[in-house]
Amino acid sequence: MSSSEEDLNSEGSSRIYSPGAETQYCDTGTSSGGTETPCTLNGSARVRRKQRNALKDVAIMMVPEEKLAQAEQRARMHSANHKEVPAVQELVRCVALARISFGDFHWRMAHAHINLAKGYLHLKGQALQAKQHCEKAKDIMYANTQLPASEEERGEILRCLITMFLTLGQALTGLENLKEAEQSLLKSEKVADELRRAEEVTQEEMRQVDTKINLALGRLHVKESRWGEAVASYQRALQLVQLGKGENSTECVSIYQELAAAELARGGHDNHVQYLLQAHSIVLTHAPSGEEEGKISLTLAEAHTSSGRAEDHGCFEVASGIAPGQAFYFWRLQRRGGRDVSTPRGNRVSARAPESSLQKIQKMSGNSDLPVWFTAQKDQSHSTNSPALVQIP
């Protein structure tokens, strides 16, 4: 018998593994050292290949409506995780699938364009692209003459119209086309009143819709310098959030801040400070991070020191937890034009650049983002038991 025949007849024979070739003979799955043999590797690769092929077969057999639903779900997931690029890619895929599923002039096609417009506006900040897709959706909605098949579908169409006019108004506001933006937002408000009369709509849903519309109107009025109307819109939005989620909801914080800015712009300094104190109180009750707490504390410091009134400094110190007298020295630093400011206790605040305003301070407690030009220095010639001057909570 030749040597080749002996190799083939031996019980422990196996072919030598080479990349790209499948191993046909193998006695055991692992070698004596416990490592995987070529046949095990090939086996697992075959399993993975079969699984991929099975998934491809399922995807091929899936109808476009199901693919559209999955793409919308992935887009929501990416948006929630702040992944802008994959979210917008899925929204673009939704537009193609909606065209395949429903045609060019179905309201669901308009809905896909509206979702893509929202992605461009809120995820990427691209107002022009959002405007173009909203206008495309509006053309589709106006060209669609098919009546709703049910009350449920009618409600979906109304929701689609509300989102379309709202997103278009926000995009036009960003593009400084304020007159058309106001018209679009008022249309969304009108459609919302129509939706309110539908039976299946809940009060919570309408509160959320009204909140979004009022916030958009408030930001529009700020752009127009119509401070009184901006304050009124923000107050309505705040009341709706408080009614639905409570007075200490974290959603109130950003509304309080925008409301405070509008109040300051129209000269209501006391209301400006009061709204910031409310926001600061809510932030503290929800165990915030150092950055969150520091941002609102910095805003409060700027509000108090900008007034130049000594009584404001004490109010801020009590509200934000800063050691007594420190807000006053923040104000002195600002008034001295960035020069060193010595305190009675021997602490010294130094600004090393021409910028002297507290608006430049980005450092919050527990953060390493403090600009190099702003430092709190300790005068070594005085008592080391003196508290540090900069103690932003």
N, C-alpha and C positions, 0 to 999 in steps of 0.2 A: 504493500500500500504506500502510495506516495505521501509525502509530508502534507500536501494540501488536502488530501482525502482524510488524513488523521485529524487535521484541524476542524474539518467540517463535522466529523462524527463525534468529536469530544463533547462531553456533557457541559463543560464550562466554557464552551467556545463563545466568543462574541466578536462582532466586527469592530474594527477600529473606527472611532467616531471622528468625523470630519465636518466642519461647518457647512451647513446647507444640506447635508445628507442625513436621512433618518436612520437610527440604529435599529436593526432588525432582531438581533439576538442579544439577550442580556439575562443573566441569572438573578441578580439582586438589584434592588433599587438604590442601595448605597454601598459604597466601598467599605473596606475594613476600617478606614479612618473616620467614617461617619459622614463623608461628603457625598453629595448627589452625583450619580453617574450620568453619563450622556443620555441613557435611555430615559431616566427620570426627567431630565431637563427637556427632552423632546416631548415626553408625555404631557408635561405641564404646558408647554408651548402649544401643543395640539388642542388642549382643553381651552386655553385662552382664545385660540383662533376660532374654535367652534362657537365659543360664547360671542365673539365679535360678529361672526357671520349670522348667528341667531338674532342678535340685536339689529343687524342690518336688514334681515328678512322682516322683522317686526316693523321697523321704520318704513320699509317699502310698502308693506300691507296697510299701514296706518293711513286713515283718511286725512285730508288737509285740515279739516276742522279740529281734529285731535292734535295735530302738530301745532296748530295755532294756539290752542289752549296751553300746551306745554311750553311754547315759546313765551307766551305772556307770563306764565308762572316763573320761568327762568329770569325774565326781565325784572319782575318784582323782587325776586331774590337778590339779584345783582344790585338793584337800586337800594334795597335795604342795607346791603353791605358796602354801599358807597363805591361800587366798582362801575365807574362811568362808561368805560369803553365797552365791556361785554354787555352791559345793560342796553346801550344804544344799538349795538349789533343785533341783539335779540329783537328790539323794537323795529328795526329795519326788516328783519326776517318776518315779523308779524304783518307788516304792510304787504309783502309779497304773498304770504299765505292767505291773507284776507282777500286779495285780488283773485287768487285761484279759487277760493272757497265761495265767494259771494258776488264777484263781478266788480266792475269799476264804479257803479253808482248805487251801491247798497250802503245803508247807514253804518254797517259794521266796517266797511272800508274807510269811511270817514272817522270812525272810532279809532282805527289803527293809526291814521295820520295824526289824530289828536294826541294819542299816547306818545307818538314819536316827537311831537312838538313839545310836550311836557318834558320828555327826556332831554331834548336839546336845551330847553330853558333852565330847568332846575338842576340837572346834573352837570351840564357843560357850560351853562351861562351864555349860550348862543341865541340871542333874541331874534336875530334875523332869520335863522333857519326855522325857529319856532313859528315866527309869523308866516313864513311861506307854507308850512305844513298846515297851519290853522286855516289859511285862506283856501288851500286845496280841499280841506275837509268841509269848509263852508260851501264851496262850489258843488261838492258831492251832495251835501244835505239839501241844497236848494234845487238841485236837478232831480232828486229822488221824489217820485210821485206815488210810490207805493204806500198804501195805508198800513198802519200797524195791524198785525194779526191778532193782538190781544192787548189787554190793559197792561200786562207786564212788559210787553215790548214797547208800548207807548211810554211807560216810565223810563225804560232804558234809553229811548231816543231823547227824552227830555233831559236826562242826566248827561247824555252826550253833548247836547246843545249847551248846557250850563258850563261844562268843562271847556268846550270850544271857545265860547265867548270870554270866559274867565282867563284862559291861557292866552288868547289873542290880546286881551286888554293888558295883561302883565307884560307880554312881549312888546307891545306898542309903548308902554310906559318906559321900558328899558331903552327903547329907541327914540325917546323924547317926542313921540307923536302923541301928545297928551290929549288933544281933542278927540281923535278917533279912539284912543284908549278909554276915555270916559264913556263914550257911546257904547263901546263893546261891553264894559263892565255893567252899565245900566241894563243892557239887554240880558246879561246873565242874571241880574236881579229880577227882571221881569219873568224870565223862564222859570226861575226858582219859585216865584209865586204860583205859577201854573202847576209845578210839580207838587207844591205843598197841598194842593187839593186832591191829589191821588190817594187812594185808600191804603195802598200797601206801604206808603212812605212813613217812616218813624220820625218822631220828634228829634231824636238824637242825630239822625242823618241830616235833617234840615238845619239843625244847629251848626253842624260842621260846614255845610254849604254856605250858610249865612256868615259864618266866621271868616271863611276864605274870601268871600266877596267884600266884606267890610275891611279886612286887612288890605286887600288890593286897592280899594277906594282910598283908604287912609294914606297909603304910599303914593298914590297918584296925586292926592291933594297936597302932600308934602312937596312933591316936584313942582306943583303949581303955586306954592307958597300960600295956599289957602289953609292957614293954620287952624282956624276955628273948625272948619269942616273935617280936617284931618283928626283933630282931637275927638270930635264927635264919632267918627268912624271907628277909631281905636277903642273908644269907650264902649261902643256897642259890641265890638268883637270881644272885649274883655268880659263883659257881662255874659255873653253867650258861653264862653269857656268856663267861667265860674259856675254858671247854672248847670252845665253838663258834667264838669269834672271837679268841681270844688274850688274854693278860693285859694287853696295852697297848691294847685296844680302847677307843675313845672312849665306848662305851656303858657302860663300867665307871665313868666319872667320876661320873655322877649317882647310881649305886648306892652308890659309896663315900661320897658326901656324905650320902645318906639314912641309910646305915649309921652314919656318924660321929655324926649327930644323935641316933640311937637310943642309941648307946653313951654319949653325953654325958648323955642324960636318965636313964640308969640308974646314972650315977656313974663310968663308965669313961673318965676323962679321957685317960689314956695311949693307949688304943685309939682314942679320938676323934681325937687328934692324928695317930696313925699312919695312919689311914684317909685323913685329909685330905692327908697327905704323899704317899700313894700316888696320890690323885687329881691333886695338883699335878704330880707327876712325869709322869703320862700326858699332861696338858695340854701340858706343855713339849715333849714328844717329838713332838707333832703340829703344830708351828708355829702356835700359836693366835693369834687376834687380841688386841689390847691389852685389850679388854673381857673376853674369856674368861680370860686369864691374870690380869687384875686382880681378877676376882671370886673366883677360888680363892685368890689371895694374900691378899685381904682376909679371907676366911674363916679362913685359917691364922693371920693376925695376931690376929683375935678369939679364936681358940682358945688361942693362947699367952698373950696378955695377960690373958685372963680368969682364968688360974690364979694370977697374981700371983707365980709362982716365977721367980727370976732365971735358973735354968738353962734354962727354956723359951725365953727371949728369944734366947739364942745359937743354939739349935737352929733356931728359925724363920729367923734371919738367914742361916744357912748354906743352909737348904733353899730359901728363896725369893729369895735374891740381894739382900736389903736390906743396906745398909751396916751395919757393926758398930755395935751400940748403939742403932739406931733403933727397934727393937721395944720396947726398954725405955722410950723416951720416948713412944711411943704409949700404953704402960701408964700412965706418969706423967700424961699428959694426961687419961686416963680417971679416975685416982684423984684428981686435983686439981679435979675438978668443972668442967672447961671453962676454967679460968684459964690464962693464958700459962705455958708451961713453957720455961725457958731451959736450954740444954745447955752443957756445959763448953767447946764450941767456939764458942759465941756464936750458934748458931742458935736460933730461937724458934718454937714452934708455938703458934698462937693460935686459940682457939675463941670466936667472937663471939656465940654464943647459948647458952642454958642447956643445950642438948643437948651432952653431953660424951662420949658413947659412940661407939666406932668403928662401931657399927651404922648411924650416920647417913651415913657416908662412902660416896658412890656413885661417886666419881671414880676411874677407873682410868687406867693409862698410855695416852696417846694419845687420851683421851676429853676432851670438853669439858663433862662433866656434873658437875663438881665443885661442890658447894653453895657459895654465897657466904660462908656462915658459917665455913667451914673453909679456912684458908690456911696456907701455909708461908712465914714471913717471915724475911728475912735481916737480922740486926743489922748495920747499916752501920759501927758503931764497931769491929768486929772484922775480922779478915783476910778478904778476899774469896776466898781460896783454899780456905776451908772448904767441905766438901761440903754440898749442900742436905739438909735433914733428911728431907723426905718424898720418897722414891724408891721408889714402888711399881712393881715391874717389870711 
